[in-house]
Amino acid sequence: MTHTLKLAVNGTLMRGLELNLNLINVGATFEREAQTKPTYRLWSIGDRYPAMVRVQEGGGAIALEVWQVPLEGLGLILMQEPPGLAIGKVTLEDGEVVLGVIGEPLTVEGKLEITQYGGWRAYQAAKAR
């Protein structure tokens, strides 16, 4: 029996985006779409990927996906993430706490904040218009 854990992803690991195969290739399965509690802010890192950071104030609810990831695949997924991203605890809108991809505070310094869009897909859609 393969043990899995929930992993919340908020950027290029999501379905149909450029790094989604990193999840698929380790046998991860999509569970559901969700949002964070409104205690996170989101930045665009060079318009290539987002970085989400938990904040004391001024946060918003960020759209994300929850995946079931085999334990043995988690390290491989993390090692393939862009620099400045890490695994931390993320609180979902329903109060559930899961592991998730978060940004290191230094990574977002001086970058474009996109919290007001509510998520990476919405930001990308707005940029395309």
VMD Tcl script that builds the backbone (N, CA, C; Angstrom):
set m [mol new atoms 387]
animate dup $m
set s [atomselect $m all]
$s set {name element resname resid chain x y z} {
  {N N MET 1 A 0.842 -1.190 0.000}
  {CA C MET 1 A 0.000 0.000 0.000}
  {C C MET 1 A 0.883 1.249 0.000}
  {N N THR 2 A 0.601 2.150 -0.910}
  {CA C THR 2 A 1.361 3.392 -0.996}
  {C C THR 2 A 0.750 4.429 -0.060}
  {N N HIS 3 A 1.580 5.014 0.787}
  {CA C HIS 3 A 1.111 6.078 1.671}
  {C C HIS 3 A 1.195 7.401 0.930}
  {N N THR 4 A 0.151 8.210 1.080}
  {CA C THR 4 A 0.128 9.512 0.419}
  {C C THR 4 A -0.106 10.602 1.454}
  {N N LEU 5 A 0.155 11.823 1.036}
  {CA C LEU 5 A -0.178 12.986 1.843}
  {C C LEU 5 A -0.759 14.037 0.920}
  {N N LYS 6 A -1.512 14.955 1.528}
  {CA C LYS 6 A -2.114 16.025 0.741}
  {C C LYS 6 A -1.083 17.119 0.528}
  {N N LEU 7 A -1.025 17.626 -0.706}
  {CA C LEU 7 A -0.137 18.734 -1.056}
  {C C LEU 7 A -0.952 19.785 -1.800}
  {N N ALA 8 A -0.947 21.007 -1.280}
  {CA C ALA 8 A -1.639 22.124 -1.919}
  {C C ALA 8 A -0.664 22.829 -2.852}
  {N N VAL 9 A -1.066 22.993 -4.116}
  {CA C VAL 9 A -0.218 23.667 -5.105}
  {C C VAL 9 A -0.959 24.875 -5.659}
  {N N ASN 10 A -0.239 25.986 -5.868}
  {CA C ASN 10 A -0.903 27.231 -6.257}
  {C C ASN 10 A -0.356 27.842 -7.534}
  {N N GLY 11 A 0.442 27.091 -8.289}
  {CA C GLY 11 A 1.059 27.673 -9.483}
  {C C GLY 11 A 1.242 26.659 -10.588}
  {N N THR 12 A 2.458 26.580 -11.094}
  {CA C THR 12 A 2.734 25.806 -12.299}
  {C C THR 12 A 2.610 24.295 -12.118}
  {N N LEU 13 A 2.409 23.805 -10.890}
  {CA C LEU 13 A 2.141 22.380 -10.678}
  {C C LEU 13 A 0.673 22.028 -10.936}
  {N N MET 14 A -0.192 23.033 -11.059}
  {CA C MET 14 A -1.617 22.765 -11.230}
  {C C MET 14 A -1.908 22.110 -12.577}
  {N N ARG 15 A -3.063 21.466 -12.643}
  {CA C ARG 15 A -3.477 20.741 -13.851}
  {C C ARG 15 A -3.339 21.607 -15.095}
  {N N GLY 16 A -2.720 21.019 -16.124}
  {CA C GLY 16 A -2.602 21.683 -17.413}
  {C C GLY 16 A -1.485 22.704 -17.505}
  {N N LEU 17 A -0.769 22.967 -16.411}
  {CA C LEU 17 A 0.299 23.963 -16.446}
  {C C LEU 17 A 1.661 23.280 -16.583}
  {N N GLU 18 A 2.703 24.083 -16.790}
  {CA C GLU 18 A 3.969 23.542 -17.272}
  {C C GLU 18 A 4.659 22.506 -16.396}
  {N N LEU 19 A 4.503 22.572 -15.071}
  {CA C LEU 19 A 5.185 21.592 -14.214}
  {C C LEU 19 A 4.252 20.513 -13.663}
  {N N ASN 20 A 3.013 20.448 -14.161}
  {CA C ASN 20 A 2.051 19.458 -13.660}
  {C C ASN 20 A 2.564 18.030 -13.807}
  {N N LEU 21 A 3.352 17.770 -14.846}
  {CA C LEU 21 A 3.879 16.416 -15.026}
  {C C LEU 21 A 4.781 15.995 -13.867}
  {N N ASN 22 A 5.347 16.956 -13.137}
  {CA C ASN 22 A 6.157 16.608 -11.968}
  {C C ASN 22 A 5.309 15.883 -10.926}
  {N N LEU 23 A 4.033 16.236 -10.823}
  {CA C LEU 23 A 3.113 15.522 -9.930}
  {C C LEU 23 A 2.708 14.178 -10.527}
  {N N ILE 24 A 2.286 14.219 -11.783}
  {CA C ILE 24 A 1.812 13.004 -12.468}
  {C C ILE 24 A 2.899 11.929 -12.474}
  {N N ASN 25 A 4.135 12.324 -12.740}
  {CA C ASN 25 A 5.232 11.358 -12.874}
  {C C ASN 25 A 5.576 10.627 -11.586}
  {N N VAL 26 A 5.197 11.161 -10.428}
  {CA C VAL 26 A 5.440 10.443 -9.165}
  {C C VAL 26 A 4.184 9.720 -8.689}
  {N N GLY 27 A 3.130 9.726 -9.523}
  {CA C GLY 27 A 1.903 9.008 -9.183}
  {C C GLY 27 A 0.917 9.800 -8.347}
  {N N ALA 28 A 1.068 11.119 -8.302}
  {CA C ALA 28 A 0.120 11.948 -7.546}
  {C C ALA 28 A -1.229 11.973 -8.263}
  {N N THR 29 A -2.288 12.136 -7.487}
  {CA C THR 29 A -3.623 12.224 -8.065}
  {C C THR 29 A -4.320 13.487 -7.563}
  {N N PHE 30 A -5.048 14.123 -8.468}
  {CA C PHE 30 A -5.799 15.334 -8.153}
  {C C PHE 30 A -6.927 14.974 -7.192}
  {N N GLU 31 A -7.074 15.776 -6.128}
  {CA C GLU 31 A -8.168 15.553 -5.191}
  {C C GLU 31 A -9.280 16.585 -5.382}
  {N N ARG 32 A -8.899 17.895 -5.335}
  {CA C ARG 32 A -9.945 18.915 -5.434}
  {C C ARG 32 A -9.333 20.299 -5.600}
  {N N GLU 33 A -10.183 21.213 -6.062}
  {CA C GLU 33 A -9.832 22.626 -6.057}
  {C C GLU 33 A -10.221 23.171 -4.693}
  {N N ALA 34 A -9.467 24.171 -4.212}
  {CA C ALA 34 A -9.746 24.752 -2.906}
  {C C ALA 34 A -9.212 26.176 -2.888}
  {N N GLN 35 A -9.383 26.817 -1.744}
  {CA C GLN 35 A -8.816 28.147 -1.502}
  {C C GLN 35 A -8.186 28.135 -0.122}
  {N N THR 36 A -7.244 29.044 0.063}
  {CA C THR 36 A -6.658 29.218 1.387}
  {C C THR 36 A -7.582 30.077 2.236}
  {N N LYS 37 A -7.330 30.093 3.526}
  {CA C LYS 37 A -7.925 31.121 4.380}
  {C C LYS 37 A -7.391 32.449 3.850}
  {N N PRO 38 A -8.038 33.574 4.102}
  {CA C PRO 38 A -7.575 34.859 3.560}
  {C C PRO 38 A -6.393 35.436 4.347}
  {N N THR 39 A -5.357 34.629 4.499}
  {CA C THR 39 A -4.167 35.032 5.258}
  {C C THR 39 A -2.893 34.851 4.446}
  {N N TYR 40 A -3.024 34.911 3.120}
  {CA C TYR 40 A -1.870 34.715 2.233}
  {C C TYR 40 A -1.790 35.841 1.220}
  {N N ARG 41 A -0.586 36.105 0.764}
  {CA C ARG 41 A -0.366 37.037 -0.341}
  {C C ARG 41 A 0.397 36.286 -1.418}
  {N N LEU 42 A 0.229 36.725 -2.670}
  {CA C LEU 42 A 0.782 36.030 -3.823}
  {C C LEU 42 A 1.556 37.004 -4.690}
  {N N TRP 43 A 2.721 36.583 -5.158}
  {CA C TRP 43 A 3.559 37.396 -6.032}
  {C C TRP 43 A 3.890 36.625 -7.291}
  {N N SER 44 A 4.087 37.353 -8.380}
  {CA C SER 44 A 4.573 36.776 -9.627}
  {C C SER 44 A 6.095 36.884 -9.629}
  {N N ILE 45 A 6.751 35.760 -9.826}
  {CA C ILE 45 A 8.207 35.737 -9.878}
  {C C ILE 45 A 8.610 35.715 -11.353}
  {N N GLY 46 A 8.890 36.911 -11.865}
  {CA C GLY 46 A 9.288 37.040 -13.271}
  {C C GLY 46 A 8.252 36.566 -14.259}
  {N N ASP 47 A 6.979 36.546 -13.856}
  {CA C ASP 47 A 5.878 36.044 -14.688}
  {C C ASP 47 A 6.085 34.584 -15.114}
  {N N ARG 48 A 6.938 33.862 -14.395}
  {CA C ARG 48 A 7.172 32.447 -14.702}
  {C C ARG 48 A 6.446 31.519 -13.738}
  {N N TYR 49 A 6.302 31.951 -12.479}
  {CA C TYR 49 A 5.619 31.154 -11.468}
  {C C TYR 49 A 5.268 32.065 -10.290}
  {N N PRO 50 A 4.307 31.639 -9.458}
  {CA C PRO 50 A 3.945 32.449 -8.296}
  {C C PRO 50 A 4.672 31.989 -7.038}
  {N N ALA 51 A 4.663 32.854 -6.041}
  {CA C ALA 51 A 5.142 32.511 -4.702}
  {C C ALA 51 A 4.122 33.037 -3.702}
  {N N MET 52 A 3.655 32.163 -2.833}
  {CA C MET 52 A 2.629 32.492 -1.854}
  {C C MET 52 A 3.265 32.524 -0.465}
  {N N VAL 53 A 2.945 33.581 0.289}
  {CA C VAL 53 A 3.502 33.752 1.635}
  {C C VAL 53 A 2.362 34.048 2.604}
  {N N ARG 54 A 2.392 33.405 3.775}
  {CA C ARG 54 A 1.393 33.677 4.818}
  {C C ARG 54 A 1.760 34.986 5.501}
  {N N VAL 55 A 0.742 35.814 5.775}
  {CA C VAL 55 A 0.978 37.132 6.352}
  {C C VAL 55 A 0.057 37.373 7.556}
  {N N GLN 56 A 0.453 38.328 8.390}
  {CA C GLN 56 A -0.366 38.707 9.552}
  {C C GLN 56 A -1.584 39.506 9.129}
  {N N GLU 57 A -1.402 40.408 8.136}
  {CA C GLU 57 A -2.522 41.246 7.692}
  {C C GLU 57 A -2.375 41.537 6.209}
  {N N GLY 58 A -3.488 41.940 5.591}
  {CA C GLY 58 A -3.472 42.279 4.166}
  {C C GLY 58 A -3.492 41.087 3.242}
  {N N GLY 59 A -3.881 39.933 3.752}
  {CA C GLY 59 A -3.907 38.733 2.921}
  {C C GLY 59 A -5.224 38.553 2.198}
  {N N GLY 60 A -5.233 37.582 1.326}
  {CA C GLY 60 A -6.432 37.218 0.585}
  {C C GLY 60 A -6.538 35.706 0.508}
  {N N ALA 61 A -7.668 35.218 -0.003}
  {CA C ALA 61 A -7.852 33.787 -0.246}
  {C C ALA 61 A -7.243 33.477 -1.609}
  {N N ILE 62 A -6.376 32.495 -1.665}
  {CA C ILE 62 A -5.673 32.137 -2.891}
  {C C ILE 62 A -6.190 30.794 -3.403}
  {N N ALA 63 A -6.560 30.750 -4.679}
  {CA C ALA 63 A -7.032 29.519 -5.306}
  {C C ALA 63 A -5.868 28.543 -5.458}
  {N N LEU 64 A -6.152 27.278 -5.184}
  {CA C LEU 64 A -5.126 26.252 -5.338}
  {C C LEU 64 A -5.771 24.907 -5.606}
  {N N GLU 65 A -4.941 23.901 -5.799}
  {CA C GLU 65 A -5.397 22.529 -5.972}
  {C C GLU 65 A -4.774 21.676 -4.879}
  {N N VAL 66 A -5.548 20.696 -4.414}
  {CA C VAL 66 A -5.037 19.739 -3.444}
  {C C VAL 66 A -4.842 18.409 -4.171}
  {N N TRP 67 A -3.637 17.863 -4.025}
  {CA C TRP 67 A -3.262 16.600 -4.655}
  {C C TRP 67 A -2.887 15.588 -3.592}
  {N N GLN 68 A -3.136 14.321 -3.867}
  {CA C GLN 68 A -2.637 13.217 -3.039}
  {C C GLN 68 A -1.301 12.788 -3.649}
  {N N VAL 69 A -0.235 12.926 -2.866}
  {CA C VAL 69 A 1.116 12.668 -3.362}
  {C C VAL 69 A 1.724 11.494 -2.594}
  {N N PRO 70 A 2.253 10.493 -3.303}
  {CA C PRO 70 A 2.959 9.412 -2.608}
  {C C PRO 70 A 4.135 9.994 -1.813}
  {N N LEU 71 A 4.298 9.519 -0.566}
  {CA C LEU 71 A 5.364 10.039 0.295}
  {C C LEU 71 A 6.720 10.024 -0.398}
  {N N GLU 72 A 7.012 8.939 -1.103}
  {CA C GLU 72 A 8.333 8.821 -1.731}
  {C C GLU 72 A 8.527 9.805 -2.885}
  {N N GLY 73 A 7.460 10.426 -3.380}
  {CA C GLY 73 A 7.576 11.376 -4.478}
  {C C GLY 73 A 7.722 12.828 -4.046}
  {N N LEU 74 A 7.456 13.116 -2.766}
  {CA C LEU 74 A 7.453 14.510 -2.312}
  {C C LEU 74 A 8.811 15.189 -2.490}
  {N N GLY 75 A 9.873 14.523 -2.120}
  {CA C GLY 75 A 11.211 15.102 -2.251}
  {C C GLY 75 A 11.549 15.415 -3.698}
  {N N LEU 76 A 11.207 14.515 -4.604}
  {CA C LEU 76 A 11.490 14.731 -6.025}
  {C C LEU 76 A 10.732 15.946 -6.549}
  {N N ILE 77 A 9.470 16.073 -6.156}
  {CA C ILE 77 A 8.680 17.233 -6.580}
  {C C ILE 77 A 9.334 18.512 -6.082}
  {N N LEU 78 A 9.695 18.547 -4.818}
  {CA C LEU 78 A 10.305 19.746 -4.240}
  {C C LEU 78 A 11.622 20.100 -4.927}
  {N N MET 79 A 12.436 19.106 -5.217}
  {CA C MET 79 A 13.736 19.377 -5.854}
  {C C MET 79 A 13.571 19.940 -7.270}
  {N N GLN 80 A 12.422 19.697 -7.899}
  {CA C GLN 80 A 12.169 20.204 -9.249}
  {C C GLN 80 A 11.479 21.568 -9.250}
  {N N GLU 81 A 11.137 22.069 -8.075}
  {CA C GLU 81 A 10.506 23.385 -7.973}
  {C C GLU 81 A 11.559 24.482 -8.192}
  {N N PRO 82 A 11.125 25.648 -8.683}
  {CA C PRO 82 A 12.061 26.761 -8.870}
  {C C PRO 82 A 12.677 27.185 -7.539}
  {N N PRO 83 A 13.860 27.805 -7.583}
  {CA C PRO 83 A 14.493 28.296 -6.360}
  {C C PRO 83 A 13.572 29.273 -5.625}
  {N N GLY 84 A 13.631 29.236 -4.303}
  {CA C GLY 84 A 12.823 30.151 -3.501}
  {C C GLY 84 A 11.473 29.617 -3.103}
  {N N LEU 85 A 11.139 28.407 -3.578}
  {CA C LEU 85 A 9.888 27.775 -3.171}
  {C C LEU 85 A 10.213 26.629 -2.226}
  {N N ALA 86 A 9.311 26.382 -1.280}
  {CA C ALA 86 A 9.537 25.373 -0.256}
  {C C ALA 86 A 8.215 24.700 0.092}
  {N N ILE 87 A 8.286 23.711 0.965}
  {CA C ILE 87 A 7.092 23.063 1.480}
  {C C ILE 87 A 6.843 23.591 2.893}
  {N N GLY 88 A 5.614 23.990 3.155}
  {CA C GLY 88 A 5.225 24.455 4.481}
  {C C GLY 88 A 3.780 24.072 4.729}
  {N N LYS 89 A 3.252 24.479 5.856}
  {CA C LYS 89 A 1.855 24.199 6.166}
  {C C LYS 89 A 0.981 25.317 5.631}
  {N N VAL 90 A -0.122 24.929 5.003}
  {CA C VAL 90 A -1.073 25.873 4.410}
  {C C VAL 90 A -2.444 25.586 5.012}
  {N N THR 91 A -3.137 26.639 5.435}
  {CA C THR 91 A -4.479 26.493 5.997}
  {C C THR 91 A -5.506 26.786 4.910}
  {N N LEU 92 A -6.354 25.799 4.648}
  {CA C LEU 92 A -7.399 25.937 3.639}
  {C C LEU 92 A -8.606 26.666 4.223}
  {N N GLU 93 A -9.495 27.133 3.337}
  {CA C GLU 93 A -10.655 27.917 3.765}
  {C C GLU 93 A -11.534 27.180 4.762}
  {N N ASP 94 A -11.554 25.839 4.703}
  {CA C ASP 94 A -12.381 25.069 5.637}
  {C C ASP 94 A -11.662 24.781 6.954}
  {N N GLY 95 A -10.434 25.310 7.108}
  {CA C GLY 95 A -9.683 25.128 8.340}
  {C C GLY 95 A -8.701 23.967 8.309}
  {N N GLU 96 A -8.804 23.101 7.286}
  {CA C GLU 96 A -7.872 21.979 7.190}
  {C C GLU 96 A -6.460 22.514 6.934}
  {N N VAL 97 A -5.479 21.921 7.601}
  {CA C VAL 97 A -4.083 22.294 7.407}
  {C C VAL 97 A -3.403 21.166 6.640}
  {N N VAL 98 A -2.804 21.517 5.496}
  {CA C VAL 98 A -2.122 20.538 4.653}
  {C C VAL 98 A -0.735 21.080 4.310}
  {N N LEU 99 A 0.111 20.203 3.802}
  {CA C LEU 99 A 1.377 20.691 3.276}
  {C C LEU 99 A 1.088 21.418 1.975}
  {N N GLY 100 A 1.913 22.416 1.679}
  {CA C GLY 100 A 1.709 23.168 0.449}
  {C C GLY 100 A 2.993 23.823 -0.001}
  {N N VAL 101 A 2.994 24.246 -1.255}
  {CA C VAL 101 A 4.143 24.959 -1.812}
  {C C VAL 101 A 4.004 26.428 -1.410}
  {N N ILE 102 A 5.022 26.936 -0.730}
  {CA C ILE 102 A 5.029 28.328 -0.280}
  {C C ILE 102 A 6.311 29.000 -0.752}
  {N N GLY 103 A 6.292 30.314 -0.743}
  {CA C GLY 103 A 7.469 31.075 -1.139}
  {C C GLY 103 A 8.264 31.527 0.066}
  {N N GLU 104 A 9.564 31.587 -0.088}
  {CA C GLU 104 A 10.412 32.161 0.950}
  {C C GLU 104 A 10.273 33.678 0.867}
  {N N PRO 105 A 10.189 34.367 2.008}
  {CA C PRO 105 A 10.002 35.827 1.994}
  {C C PRO 105 A 11.018 36.580 1.122}
  {N N LEU 106 A 12.258 36.177 1.110}
  {CA C LEU 106 A 13.271 36.846 0.300}
  {C C LEU 106 A 12.961 36.749 -1.196}
  {N N THR 107 A 12.339 35.667 -1.596}
  {CA C THR 107 A 12.002 35.437 -3.007}
  {C C THR 107 A 11.032 36.486 -3.547}
  {N N VAL 108 A 10.145 36.991 -2.695}
  {CA C VAL 108 A 9.100 37.904 -3.174}
  {C C VAL 108 A 9.487 39.379 -3.071}
  {N N GLU 109 A 10.614 39.663 -2.418}
  {CA C GLU 109 A 11.034 41.066 -2.270}
  {C C GLU 109 A 11.203 41.724 -3.635}
  {N N GLY 110 A 10.513 42.865 -3.821}
  {CA C GLY 110 A 10.630 43.620 -5.059}
  {C C GLY 110 A 9.892 43.028 -6.248}
  {N N LYS 111 A 9.119 41.965 -6.031}
  {CA C LYS 111 A 8.382 41.334 -7.126}
  {C C LYS 111 A 6.963 41.899 -7.207}
  {N N LEU 112 A 6.273 41.596 -8.294}
  {CA C LEU 112 A 4.918 42.078 -8.538}
  {C C LEU 112 A 3.916 41.298 -7.688}
  {N N GLU 113 A 3.208 42.012 -6.811}
  {CA C GLU 113 A 2.191 41.336 -6.010}
  {C C GLU 113 A 0.928 41.149 -6.843}
  {N N ILE 114 A 0.373 39.926 -6.792}
  {CA C ILE 114 A -0.810 39.592 -7.589}
  {C C ILE 114 A -1.941 39.034 -6.715}
  {N N THR 115 A -1.878 39.273 -5.411}
  {CA C THR 115 A -2.896 38.767 -4.479}
  {C C THR 115 A -4.302 39.137 -4.942}
  {N N GLN 116 A -4.469 40.364 -5.458}
  {CA C GLN 116 A -5.801 40.855 -5.832}
  {C C GLN 116 A -6.474 40.005 -6.900}
  {N N TYR 117 A -5.719 39.202 -7.645}
  {CA C TYR 117 A -6.308 38.334 -8.671}
  {C C TYR 117 A -6.888 37.055 -8.064}
  {N N GLY 118 A -6.454 36.712 -6.858}
  {CA C GLY 118 A -6.984 35.529 -6.190}
  {C C GLY 118 A -6.336 34.220 -6.591}
  {N N GLY 119 A -5.347 34.271 -7.474}
  {CA C GLY 119 A -4.675 33.030 -7.862}
  {C C GLY 119 A -3.885 33.189 -9.145}
  {N N TRP 120 A -3.031 32.224 -9.401}
  {CA C TRP 120 A -2.145 32.248 -10.559}
  {C C TRP 120 A -2.916 32.168 -11.868}
  {N N ARG 121 A -3.929 31.278 -11.947}
  {CA C ARG 121 A -4.694 31.147 -13.200}
  {C C ARG 121 A -5.414 32.456 -13.532}
  {N N ALA 122 A -6.021 33.087 -12.526}
  {CA C ALA 122 A -6.741 34.342 -12.766}
  {C C ALA 122 A -5.775 35.446 -13.199}
  {N N TYR 123 A -4.591 35.471 -12.608}
  {CA C TYR 123 A -3.582 36.457 -13.015}
  {C C TYR 123 A -3.163 36.217 -14.453}
  {N N GLN 124 A -2.904 34.967 -14.812}
  {CA C GLN 124 A -2.504 34.632 -16.188}
  {C C GLN 124 A -3.602 35.006 -17.180}
  {N N ALA 125 A -4.857 34.754 -16.816}
  {CA C ALA 125 A -5.992 35.088 -17.694}
  {C C ALA 125 A -6.085 36.599 -17.886}
  {N N ALA 126 A -5.910 37.360 -16.809}
  {CA C ALA 126 A -5.979 38.822 -16.896}
  {C C ALA 126 A -4.843 39.363 -17.746}
  {N N LYS 127 A -3.680 38.763 -17.614}
  {CA C LYS 127 A -2.511 39.196 -18.382}
  {C C LYS 127 A -2.715 38.932 -19.880}
  {N N ALA 128 A -3.413 37.861 -20.197}
  {CA C ALA 128 A -3.647 37.471 -21.604}
  {C C ALA 128 A -4.650 38.377 -22.288}
  {N N ARG 129 A -5.510 39.065 -21.496}
  {CA C ARG 129 A -6.544 39.925 -22.084}
  {C C ARG 129 A -5.968 41.199 -22.635}
}
mol reanalyze $m
mol bondsrecalc $m
mol representation Tube
mol addrep $m
